[in-house]
Amino acid sequence: MKRSAGVLLRRGDGRVLLVHPGGPYWARRDEGAWSIPKGEYDDAEEAETCARREFLEELGSAPPSDLVDLGTVRQKNRKEVRAYYGEGDVNVAGVVSNTFLMEWPPRSGKQQEFPEIDRAEWFTVEEARAKLNPAQAEFLDRLP
């Protein structure tokens, strides 16, 4: 089973930070397509270590030092996602994501590079509930 870990960041005005996946498959999707900044980990890595690493890689800034474990959810694709909550702020205009390679267009034999996330935005909790992958929306109910 695949496992991911990420950080759900909330700033002082109560808005939460979500990221939109990059690449051609996600380009036109909006509601239900957004995520917390997260990435996969295996038995050799602690979930919180992964969450911190992925936050830095996807957003270009370090997560808050104090994080609270919000537990796990299981997505429709059976991937288990663990979230950690923190308070802080990130300038979304300055987000610089790492990239990945994939064959595009399909069956073309051409490799293209795409950003892991194409944008990050701050949303109210109500807006985030509609934007988030449905399973991850449960993390909003677990916020302290």
HUHUCOR-V76724 format. One line per field, one symbol per residue. ss: DSSP state (H for helix, E for strand, L for the rest). phi: phi as a letter, one per 20 degrees, with the letter a starting at -180 (. if undefined). A space follows every 50 residues. Layout:
BEGIN
ss->???
phi->???
END
This chain:
BEGIN
ss->LLEEEEEEEELLLLLEEEEEELLLLLLLLLLLLEELEEEEELLLLLHHHH HHHHHHHHHLLLLLLLLEEEEEEELLLLLEEEEEEEELLLLHHHLLLLEE EEELLLLLLLEEEEELEEEEEEELHHHHHHHELLLLLHHHHLLL
phi->.fcccbdeecegenfdeccdfeoffdgdecfndfbffbafbcfecfgfff gfffgffedmbffffecdfenccdfgfmfedddcdbdrbcfffefcefcc dbfbfglemeecdcffceacbecfffffgfffggffgffffeff
END
